[in-house]
Amino acid sequence: MAGGGGGYAGVDFDPGKVDIFIGPYQVAANGGSVSFSEEEVKKVLQKRDVPVLVDLKQGFAEVTAWGTDMSHQYITINSDYRS
């Protein structure tokens, strides 16, 4: 497995190749940190819809995933439930 990645899934994956973007701002390159404006990224994160691109550099596939509200209020409300 490239880069020692893959874990127990048996998938050829090298975390040292991953790039991550939040909106137009790159926050990780080749599995490591990069300099970016926290102020500018914070503006993107405060929007209703936050585009996040994770480039695994493993070929030419694309997927869209939708998340949910993970605000402090949302977590507080849901942590009050007991089963």
Biopython code that builds the backbone (N, CA, C, O; Angstrom):
import numpy as np
from Bio.PDB.StructureBuilder import StructureBuilder

atoms = [
    (1, "MET", "N", (0.837, -1.183, 0.000)),
    (1, "MET", "CA", (0.000, 0.000, 0.000)),
    (1, "MET", "C", (0.878, 1.241, 0.000)),
    (1, "MET", "O", (1.833, 1.338, 0.772)),
    (2, "ALA", "N", (0.562, 2.155, -0.838)),
    (2, "ALA", "CA", (1.351, 3.375, -0.959)),
    (2, "ALA", "C", (1.316, 4.165, 0.333)),
    (2, "ALA", "O", (0.253, 4.354, 0.926)),
    (3, "GLY", "N", (2.469, 4.622, 0.766)),
    (3, "GLY", "CA", (2.534, 5.491, 1.930)),
    (3, "GLY", "C", (2.125, 4.828, 3.226)),
    (3, "GLY", "O", (1.935, 5.510, 4.234)),
    (4, "GLY", "N", (1.981, 3.492, 3.225)),
    (4, "GLY", "CA", (1.601, 2.804, 4.446)),
    (4, "GLY", "C", (0.142, 3.009, 4.812)),
    (4, "GLY", "O", (-0.272, 2.621, 5.905)),
    (5, "GLY", "N", (-0.647, 3.606, 3.934)),
    (5, "GLY", "CA", (-2.050, 3.872, 4.242)),
    (5, "GLY", "C", (-2.917, 2.668, 3.947)),
    (5, "GLY", "O", (-2.418, 1.592, 3.616)),
    (6, "GLY", "N", (-4.202, 2.853, 4.066)),
    (6, "GLY", "CA", (-5.136, 1.803, 3.728)),
    (6, "GLY", "C", (-5.790, 1.179, 4.932)),
    (6, "GLY", "O", (-6.924, 0.708, 4.842)),
    (7, "GLY", "N", (-5.108, 1.161, 6.056)),
    (7, "GLY", "CA", (-5.703, 0.600, 7.264)),
    (7, "GLY", "C", (-6.169, -0.821, 7.047)),
    (7, "GLY", "O", (-5.530, -1.590, 6.329)),
    (8, "TYR", "N", (-7.281, -1.169, 7.666)),
    (8, "TYR", "CA", (-7.813, -2.527, 7.589)),
    (8, "TYR", "C", (-8.665, -2.759, 6.351)),
    (8, "TYR", "O", (-9.041, -3.898, 6.071)),
    (9, "ALA", "N", (-8.978, -1.708, 5.607)),
    (9, "ALA", "CA", (-9.854, -1.847, 4.446)),
    (9, "ALA", "C", (-9.146, -2.479, 3.255)),
    (9, "ALA", "O", (-9.799, -2.920, 2.309)),
    (10, "GLY", "N", (-7.822, -2.525, 3.293)),
    (10, "GLY", "CA", (-7.086, -3.102, 2.186)),
    (10, "GLY", "C", (-7.098, -2.230, 0.945)),
    (10, "GLY", "O", (-6.916, -2.722, -0.168)),
    (11, "VAL", "N", (-7.311, -0.938, 1.132)),
    (11, "VAL", "CA", (-7.389, 0.004, 0.025)),
    (11, "VAL", "C", (-6.053, 0.717, -0.117)),
    (11, "VAL", "O", (-5.457, 1.146, 0.870)),
    (12, "ASP", "N", (-5.589, 0.837, -1.361)),
    (12, "ASP", "CA", (-4.354, 1.555, -1.637)),
    (12, "ASP", "C", (-4.619, 3.049, -1.497)),
    (12, "ASP", "O", (-5.262, 3.651, -2.357)),
    (13, "PHE", "N", (-4.127, 3.645, -0.419)),
    (13, "PHE", "CA", (-4.403, 5.047, -0.124)),
    (13, "PHE", "C", (-3.186, 5.661, 0.546)),
    (13, "PHE", "O", (-2.640, 5.110, 1.502)),
    (14, "ASP", "N", (-2.771, 6.807, 0.031)),
    (14, "ASP", "CA", (-1.622, 7.502, 0.599)),
    (14, "ASP", "C", (-2.075, 8.847, 1.149)),
    (14, "ASP", "O", (-2.287, 9.776, 0.369)),
    (15, "PRO", "N", (-2.232, 8.989, 2.476)),
    (15, "PRO", "CA", (-2.673, 10.260, 3.044)),
    (15, "PRO", "C", (-1.683, 11.394, 2.777)),
    (15, "PRO", "O", (-2.035, 12.567, 2.903)),
    (16, "GLY", "N", (-0.453, 11.049, 2.409)),
    (16, "GLY", "CA", (0.541, 12.057, 2.090)),
    (16, "GLY", "C", (0.327, 12.738, 0.751)),
    (16, "GLY", "O", (1.111, 13.607, 0.367)),
    (17, "LYS", "N", (-0.726, 12.356, 0.033)),
    (17, "LYS", "CA", (-1.034, 12.983, -1.257)),
    (17, "LYS", "C", (-2.273, 13.879, -1.207)),
    (17, "LYS", "O", (-2.570, 14.569, -2.183)),
    (18, "VAL", "N", (-2.992, 13.881, -0.101)),
    (18, "VAL", "CA", (-4.297, 14.531, -0.019)),
    (18, "VAL", "C", (-4.192, 16.059, 0.025)),
    (18, "VAL", "O", (-3.384, 16.622, 0.764)),
    (19, "ASP", "N", (-5.024, 16.710, -0.781)),
    (19, "ASP", "CA", (-5.198, 18.163, -0.747)),
    (19, "ASP", "C", (-6.611, 18.451, -0.250)),
    (19, "ASP", "O", (-7.549, 17.728, -0.588)),
    (20, "ILE", "N", (-6.764, 19.503, 0.548)),
    (20, "ILE", "CA", (-8.080, 19.883, 1.065)),
    (20, "ILE", "C", (-8.291, 21.382, 0.853)),
    (20, "ILE", "O", (-7.418, 22.202, 1.135)),
    (21, "PHE", "N", (-9.483, 21.709, 0.348)),
    (21, "PHE", "CA", (-9.871, 23.096, 0.140)),
    (21, "PHE", "C", (-11.176, 23.360, 0.881)),
    (21, "PHE", "O", (-12.081, 22.525, 0.870)),
    (22, "ILE", "N", (-11.270, 24.506, 1.517)),
    (22, "ILE", "CA", (-12.528, 24.992, 2.097)),
    (22, "ILE", "C", (-12.871, 26.238, 1.300)),
    (22, "ILE", "O", (-12.188, 27.259, 1.383)),
    (23, "GLY", "N", (-13.950, 26.133, 0.522)),
    (23, "GLY", "CA", (-14.232, 27.203, -0.431)),
    (23, "GLY", "C", (-13.053, 27.283, -1.386)),
    (23, "GLY", "O", (-12.562, 26.249, -1.840)),
    (24, "PRO", "N", (-12.593, 28.473, -1.699)),
    (24, "PRO", "CA", (-11.466, 28.606, -2.625)),
    (24, "PRO", "C", (-10.097, 28.496, -1.945)),
    (24, "PRO", "O", (-9.064, 28.626, -2.602)),
    (25, "TYR", "N", (-10.090, 28.261, -0.643)),
    (25, "TYR", "CA", (-8.841, 28.309, 0.113)),
    (25, "TYR", "C", (-8.277, 26.919, 0.392)),
    (25, "TYR", "O", (-8.955, 26.068, 0.967)),
    (26, "GLN", "N", (-7.043, 26.700, -0.016)),
    (26, "GLN", "CA", (-6.388, 25.422, 0.262)),
    (26, "GLN", "C", (-5.889, 25.439, 1.695)),
    (26, "GLN", "O", (-5.164, 26.345, 2.104)),
    (27, "VAL", "N", (-6.295, 24.406, 2.466)),
    (27, "VAL", "CA", (-5.905, 24.322, 3.873)),
    (27, "VAL", "C", (-4.968, 23.156, 4.148)),
    (27, "VAL", "O", (-4.415, 23.048, 5.243)),
    (28, "ALA", "N", (-4.784, 22.281, 3.161)),
    (28, "ALA", "CA", (-3.826, 21.177, 3.283)),
    (28, "ALA", "C", (-3.325, 20.821, 1.893)),
    (28, "ALA", "O", (-4.074, 20.879, 0.917)),
    (29, "ALA", "N", (-2.060, 20.455, 1.813)),
    (29, "ALA", "CA", (-1.460, 20.055, 0.535)),
    (29, "ALA", "C", (-0.539, 18.878, 0.776)),
    (29, "ALA", "O", (0.293, 18.884, 1.683)),
    (30, "ASN", "N", (-0.711, 17.869, -0.059)),
    (30, "ASN", "CA", (0.119, 16.667, 0.050)),
    (30, "ASN", "C", (0.175, 16.134, 1.475)),
    (30, "ASN", "O", (1.233, 15.756, 1.976)),
    (31, "GLY", "N", (-1.000, 16.114, 2.117)),
    (31, "GLY", "CA", (-1.130, 15.531, 3.444)),
    (31, "GLY", "C", (-0.606, 16.388, 4.575)),
    (31, "GLY", "O", (-0.585, 15.942, 5.722)),
    (32, "GLY", "N", (-0.185, 17.599, 4.285)),
    (32, "GLY", "CA", (0.362, 18.461, 5.327)),
    (32, "GLY", "C", (-0.286, 19.830, 5.331)),
    (32, "GLY", "O", (-1.106, 20.155, 4.472)),
    (33, "SER", "N", (0.090, 20.608, 6.295)),
    (33, "SER", "CA", (-0.493, 21.939, 6.435)),
    (33, "SER", "C", (0.109, 22.916, 5.439)),
    (33, "SER", "O", (1.223, 22.726, 4.949)),
    (34, "VAL", "N", (-0.639, 23.951, 5.154)),
    (34, "VAL", "CA", (-0.187, 25.050, 4.309)),
    (34, "VAL", "C", (-0.617, 26.350, 4.984)),
    (34, "VAL", "O", (-1.512, 26.349, 5.829)),
    (35, "SER", "N", (0.005, 27.427, 4.619)),
    (35, "SER", "CA", (-0.394, 28.729, 5.141)),
    (35, "SER", "C", (-1.677, 29.170, 4.457)),
    (35, "SER", "O", (-1.816, 29.044, 3.240)),
    (36, "PHE", "N", (-2.611, 29.687, 5.243)),
    (36, "PHE", "CA", (-3.847, 30.231, 4.692)),
    (36, "PHE", "C", (-4.376, 31.265, 5.670)),
    (36, "PHE", "O", (-3.986, 31.285, 6.838)),
    (37, "SER", "N", (-5.254, 32.113, 5.196)),
    (37, "SER", "CA", (-5.843, 33.146, 6.032)),
    (37, "SER", "C", (-7.002, 32.554, 6.842)),
    (37, "SER", "O", (-8.058, 32.248, 6.289)),
    (38, "GLU", "N", (-6.801, 32.400, 8.132)),
    (38, "GLU", "CA", (-7.870, 31.877, 8.979)),
    (38, "GLU", "C", (-9.092, 32.793, 8.930)),
    (38, "GLU", "O", (-10.225, 32.316, 8.983)),
    (39, "GLU", "N", (-8.869, 34.098, 8.831)),
    (39, "GLU", "CA", (-9.963, 35.059, 8.756)),
    (39, "GLU", "C", (-10.811, 34.812, 7.521)),
    (39, "GLU", "O", (-12.038, 34.841, 7.604)),
    (40, "GLU", "N", (-10.180, 34.570, 6.372)),
    (40, "GLU", "CA", (-10.917, 34.329, 5.131)),
    (40, "GLU", "C", (-11.657, 32.993, 5.182)),
    (40, "GLU", "O", (-12.806, 32.910, 4.750)),
    (41, "VAL", "N", (-11.016, 31.953, 5.702)),
    (41, "VAL", "CA", (-11.665, 30.642, 5.806)),
    (41, "VAL", "C", (-12.832, 30.711, 6.791)),
    (41, "VAL", "O", (-13.871, 30.087, 6.576)),
    (42, "LYS", "N", (-12.657, 31.462, 7.853)),
    (42, "LYS", "CA", (-13.742, 31.625, 8.830)),
    (42, "LYS", "C", (-14.981, 32.222, 8.172)),
    (42, "LYS", "O", (-16.101, 31.819, 8.488)),
    (43, "LYS", "N", (-14.797, 33.172, 7.263)),
    (43, "LYS", "CA", (-15.925, 33.764, 6.538)),
    (43, "LYS", "C", (-16.672, 32.705, 5.732)),
    (43, "LYS", "O", (-17.902, 32.707, 5.686)),
    (44, "VAL", "N", (-15.929, 31.807, 5.099)),
    (44, "VAL", "CA", (-16.547, 30.729, 4.320)),
    (44, "VAL", "C", (-17.312, 29.796, 5.255)),
    (44, "VAL", "O", (-18.428, 29.384, 4.940)),
    (45, "LEU", "N", (-16.722, 29.461, 6.397)),
    (45, "LEU", "CA", (-17.342, 28.518, 7.332)),
    (45, "LEU", "C", (-18.604, 29.066, 7.986)),
    (45, "LEU", "O", (-19.408, 28.298, 8.515)),
    (46, "GLN", "N", (-18.785, 30.368, 7.959)),
    (46, "GLN", "CA", (-19.972, 30.965, 8.564)),
    (46, "GLN", "C", (-21.165, 30.995, 7.605)),
    (46, "GLN", "O", (-22.263, 31.391, 7.996)),
    (47, "LYS", "N", (-20.958, 30.586, 6.374)),
    (47, "LYS", "CA", (-22.039, 30.575, 5.394)),
    (47, "LYS", "C", (-22.941, 29.354, 5.595)),
    (47, "LYS", "O", (-22.553, 28.382, 6.242)),
    (48, "ARG", "N", (-24.119, 29.420, 5.043)),
    (48, "ARG", "CA", (-25.075, 28.306, 5.140)),
    (48, "ARG", "C", (-24.528, 27.060, 4.446)),
    (48, "ARG", "O", (-24.601, 25.957, 4.987)),
    (49, "ASP", "N", (-23.986, 27.244, 3.256)),
    (49, "ASP", "CA", (-23.411, 26.137, 2.495)),
    (49, "ASP", "C", (-21.902, 26.333, 2.440)),
    (49, "ASP", "O", (-21.417, 27.400, 2.063)),
    (50, "VAL", "N", (-21.176, 25.304, 2.817)),
    (50, "VAL", "CA", (-19.716, 25.372, 2.856)),
    (50, "VAL", "C", (-19.150, 24.313, 1.906)),
    (50, "VAL", "O", (-19.230, 23.118, 2.189)),
    (51, "PRO", "N", (-18.583, 24.749, 0.785)),
    (51, "PRO", "CA", (-17.978, 23.763, -0.122)),
    (51, "PRO", "C", (-16.629, 23.287, 0.411)),
    (51, "PRO", "O", (-15.764, 24.090, 0.761)),
    (52, "VAL", "N", (-16.473, 21.984, 0.463)),
    (52, "VAL", "CA", (-15.217, 21.378, 0.896)),
    (52, "VAL", "C", (-14.789, 20.397, -0.194)),
    (52, "VAL", "O", (-15.557, 19.520, -0.591)),
    (53, "LEU", "N", (-13.573, 20.555, -0.664)),
    (53, "LEU", "CA", (-13.030, 19.663, -1.681)),
    (53, "LEU", "C", (-11.885, 18.880, -1.063)),
    (53, "LEU", "O", (-10.941, 19.460, -0.527)),
    (54, "VAL", "N", (-11.975, 17.565, -1.141)),
    (54, "VAL", "CA", (-10.898, 16.691, -0.686)),
    (54, "VAL", "C", (-10.407, 15.930, -1.901)),
    (54, "VAL", "O", (-11.114, 15.078, -2.440)),
    (55, "ASP", "N", (-9.202, 16.237, -2.328)),
    (55, "ASP", "CA", (-8.617, 15.591, -3.503)),
    (55, "ASP", "C", (-7.683, 14.487, -3.022)),
    (55, "ASP", "O", (-6.610, 14.759, -2.483)),
    (56, "LEU", "N", (-8.103, 13.234, -3.222)),
    (56, "LEU", "CA", (-7.314, 12.079, -2.787)),
    (56, "LEU", "C", (-6.220, 11.718, -3.776)),
    (56, "LEU", "O", (-5.334, 10.917, -3.481)),
    (57, "LYS", "N", (-6.297, 12.325, -4.960)),
    (57, "LYS", "CA", (-5.339, 12.057, -6.041)),
    (57, "LYS", "C", (-5.261, 10.561, -6.346)),
    (57, "LYS", "O", (-4.183, 9.973, -6.437)),
    (58, "GLN", "N", (-6.454, 9.970, -6.501)),
    (58, "GLN", "CA", (-6.565, 8.538, -6.738)),
    (58, "GLN", "C", (-7.281, 8.224, -8.043)),
    (58, "GLN", "O", (-7.667, 7.076, -8.262)),
    (59, "GLY", "N", (-7.468, 9.192, -8.902)),
    (59, "GLY", "CA", (-8.170, 8.935, -10.143)),
    (59, "GLY", "C", (-9.167, 10.023, -10.436)),
    (59, "GLY", "O", (-9.035, 11.151, -9.960)),
    (60, "PHE", "N", (-10.186, 9.674, -11.237)),
    (60, "PHE", "CA", (-11.124, 10.670, -11.730)),
    (60, "PHE", "C", (-12.562, 10.313, -11.368)),
    (60, "PHE", "O", (-13.378, 10.075, -12.258)),
    (61, "ALA", "N", (-12.878, 10.272, -10.102)),
    (61, "ALA", "CA", (-14.250, 10.058, -9.644)),
    (61, "ALA", "C", (-14.656, 11.273, -8.828)),
    (61, "ALA", "O", (-13.812, 12.001, -8.306)),
    (62, "GLU", "N", (-15.957, 11.479, -8.728)),
    (62, "GLU", "CA", (-16.463, 12.619, -7.975)),
    (62, "GLU", "C", (-17.693, 12.197, -7.208)),
    (62, "GLU", "O", (-18.487, 11.391, -7.692)),
    (63, "VAL", "N", (-17.856, 12.734, -6.017)),
    (63, "VAL", "CA", (-19.032, 12.442, -5.206)),
    (63, "VAL", "C", (-19.469, 13.726, -4.516)),
    (63, "VAL", "O", (-18.642, 14.579, -4.191)),
    (64, "THR", "N", (-20.754, 13.857, -4.298)),
    (64, "THR", "CA", (-21.285, 14.983, -3.534)),
    (64, "THR", "C", (-21.893, 14.425, -2.265)),
    (64, "THR", "O", (-22.671, 13.472, -2.311)),
    (65, "ALA", "N", (-21.547, 15.006, -1.145)),
    (65, "ALA", "CA", (-22.088, 14.582, 0.151)),
    (65, "ALA", "C", (-22.719, 15.788, 0.824)),
    (65, "ALA", "O", (-22.197, 16.901, 0.750)),
    (66, "TRP", "N", (-23.828, 15.560, 1.469)),
    (66, "TRP", "CA", (-24.507, 16.630, 2.190)),
    (66, "TRP", "C", (-24.401, 16.339, 3.678)),
    (66, "TRP", "O", (-24.603, 15.205, 4.112)),
    (67, "GLY", "N", (-24.089, 17.351, 4.446)),
    (67, "GLY", "CA", (-23.973, 17.203, 5.896)),
    (67, "GLY", "C", (-25.138, 17.878, 6.582)),
    (67, "GLY", "O", (-26.163, 18.168, 5.966)),
    (68, "THR", "N", (-24.967, 18.120, 7.854)),
    (68, "THR", "CA", (-26.032, 18.728, 8.637)),
    (68, "THR", "C", (-25.453, 19.778, 9.570)),
    (68, "THR", "O", (-24.238, 19.949, 9.671)),
    (69, "ASP", "N", (-26.331, 20.457, 10.233)),
    (69, "ASP", "CA", (-25.961, 21.502, 11.184)),
    (69, "ASP", "C", (-25.167, 20.884, 12.330)),
    (69, "ASP", "O", (-25.667, 20.004, 13.031)),
    (70, "MET", "N", (-23.955, 21.333, 12.519)),
    (70, "MET", "CA", (-23.140, 20.851, 13.642)),
    (70, "MET", "C", (-22.785, 22.015, 14.565)),
    (70, "MET", "O", (-21.726, 22.032, 15.194)),
    (71, "SER", "N", (-23.698, 22.989, 14.631)),
    (71, "SER", "CA", (-23.468, 24.141, 15.493)),
    (71, "SER", "C", (-23.520, 23.713, 16.958)),
    (71, "SER", "O", (-24.000, 22.626, 17.279)),
    (72, "HIS", "N", (-23.030, 24.562, 17.825)),
    (72, "HIS", "CA", (-23.048, 24.282, 19.259)),
    (72, "HIS", "C", (-24.480, 24.036, 19.725)),
    (72, "HIS", "O", (-24.732, 23.133, 20.522)),
    (73, "GLN", "N", (-25.419, 24.845, 19.225)),
    (73, "GLN", "CA", (-26.823, 24.694, 19.616)),
    (73, "GLN", "C", (-27.372, 23.327, 19.203)),
    (73, "GLN", "O", (-28.061, 22.674, 19.987)),
    (74, "TYR", "N", (-27.075, 22.897, 17.996)),
    (74, "TYR", "CA", (-27.549, 21.601, 17.502)),
    (74, "TYR", "C", (-27.021, 20.464, 18.389)),
    (74, "TYR", "O", (-27.773, 19.567, 18.772)),
    (75, "ILE", "N", (-25.743, 20.511, 18.704)),
    (75, "ILE", "CA", (-25.138, 19.457, 19.521)),
    (75, "ILE", "C", (-25.718, 19.476, 20.929)),
    (75, "ILE", "O", (-25.975, 18.418, 21.503)),
    (76, "THR", "N", (-25.926, 20.658, 21.492)),
    (76, "THR", "CA", (-26.509, 20.770, 22.837)),
    (76, "THR", "C", (-27.908, 20.166, 22.867)),
    (76, "THR", "O", (-28.239, 19.397, 23.769)),
    (77, "ILE", "N", (-28.727, 20.517, 21.878)),
    (77, "ILE", "CA", (-30.100, 19.989, 21.823)),
    (77, "ILE", "C", (-30.079, 18.468, 21.749)),
    (77, "ILE", "O", (-30.821, 17.807, 22.477)),
    (78, "ASN", "N", (-29.252, 17.908, 20.893)),
    (78, "ASN", "CA", (-29.237, 16.464, 20.704)),
    (78, "ASN", "C", (-28.538, 15.716, 21.824)),
    (78, "ASN", "O", (-28.777, 14.522, 22.002)),
    (79, "SER", "N", (-27.696, 16.372, 22.569)),
    (79, "SER", "CA", (-27.036, 15.676, 23.683)),
    (79, "SER", "C", (-27.956, 15.553, 24.889)),
    (79, "SER", "O", (-27.652, 14.813, 25.825)),
    (80, "ASP", "N", (-29.085, 16.274, 24.877)),
    (80, "ASP", "CA", (-30.036, 16.186, 25.977)),
    (80, "ASP", "C", (-30.922, 14.944, 25.898)),
    (80, "ASP", "O", (-31.576, 14.588, 26.878)),
    (81, "TYR", "N", (-30.947, 14.282, 24.739)),
    (81, "TYR", "CA", (-31.765, 13.087, 24.585)),
    (81, "TYR", "C", (-31.135, 11.912, 25.309)),
    (81, "TYR", "O", (-29.913, 11.775, 25.355)),
    (82, "ARG", "N", (-31.984, 11.066, 25.872)),
    (82, "ARG", "CA", (-31.495, 9.822, 26.490)),
    (82, "ARG", "C", (-32.291, 8.671, 25.905)),
    (82, "ARG", "O", (-33.482, 8.799, 25.621)),
    (83, "SER", "N", (-31.616, 7.549, 25.729)),
    (83, "SER", "CA", (-32.337, 6.388, 25.180)),
    (83, "SER", "C", (-32.674, 5.397, 26.262)),
    (83, "SER", "O", (-33.279, 4.362, 25.984)),
]
sb = StructureBuilder()
sb.init_structure("model")
sb.init_model(0)
sb.init_chain("A")
sb.init_seg("    ")
for serial, (resi, resn, name, xyz) in enumerate(atoms, 1):
    if name == "N":
        sb.init_residue(resn, " ", resi, " ")
    sb.init_atom(name, np.array(xyz, "f"), 0.0, 1.0, " ", f" {name:<3s}", serial, name[0])
structure = sb.get_structure()
